[in-house]
Amino acid sequence: TLVAVEEGLAHLKTKPMMIAWGAKDFCFTPAFLDQWKSFFPDAQIEYLETCGHYVLEDGGPELHGKICGFLRDTPGA
């Protein structure tokens, strides 16, 4: 299943993308982020030092603003 998911990621390569990543995630380490960067080199990366696994919760208003800005300013997002 995981191999099929990884192979399917190529379908997203041409899409506008913002990746919000929590630096304190206990599960997804920086090595995972490096792999995502290789899959999606044009993605906007928001590396959030104070966030953990639940990056959307932990990011609060700061992350909410970044997501809204990305959606507002990125054609096709």
C-alpha positions in Angstrom: 0.0 0.0 0.0 2.8 2.4 0.9 4.6 1.8 -2.4 1.4 2.5 -4.3 0.9 5.7 -2.4 4.5 6.8 -3.1 4.2 6.0 -6.8 1.0 8.0 -6.9 2.7 11.1 -5.6 4.0 11.8 -9.1 0.5 12.8 -10.1 0.7 15.8 -7.7 4.1 17.1 -8.9 2.6 19.8 -11.2 0.2 21.1 -8.6 0.8 24.2 -6.5 1.8 23.0 -3.1 2.5 24.3 0.4 3.9 21.8 2.9 3.6 22.7 6.5 6.1 20.7 8.6 6.4 20.5 12.4 10.0 20.3 13.6 9.0 18.6 16.8 7.0 15.7 15.0 7.7 12.5 16.9 6.8 10.4 13.8 7.9 12.2 10.7 11.6 13.2 11.0 13.5 15.7 8.9 14.6 12.7 6.7 10.9 12.4 5.6 10.8 16.1 4.8 14.0 15.8 2.7 12.2 13.0 0.8 9.1 15.2 0.3 11.4 18.0 -1.0 12.8 15.6 -3.6 9.3 14.6 -4.7 8.1 18.2 -4.8 11.0 20.5 -5.4 8.7 23.5 -6.3 6.6 23.2 -3.1 6.6 26.1 -0.7 7.9 24.7 2.6 6.7 26.1 5.9 9.1 24.6 8.5 7.5 25.3 11.9 10.1 25.0 14.8 7.5 25.0 17.6 5.0 22.5 16.0 4.8 18.8 16.4 2.8 16.0 14.7 -0.5 18.0 14.8 1.0 20.9 12.8 -2.4 22.3 11.9 -3.4 22.5 15.6 0.0 23.6 16.8 0.5 26.2 14.1 -2.5 28.2 15.2 -3.2 31.7 13.7 0.4 31.9 12.2 -0.1 28.8 10.1 -3.7 29.7 9.3 -2.4 33.0 7.9 0.3 31.3 5.8 -2.2 28.9 4.4 -4.7 31.7 3.5 -1.9 33.7 1.9 -0.8 30.7 -0.2 -4.3 30.0 -1.4 -4.9 33.7 -2.1 -1.6 34.3 -3.9 -1.0 31.1 -5.8 -2.8 30.6 -9.1 -4.4 27.2 -9.3 -4.2 26.6 -5.6 
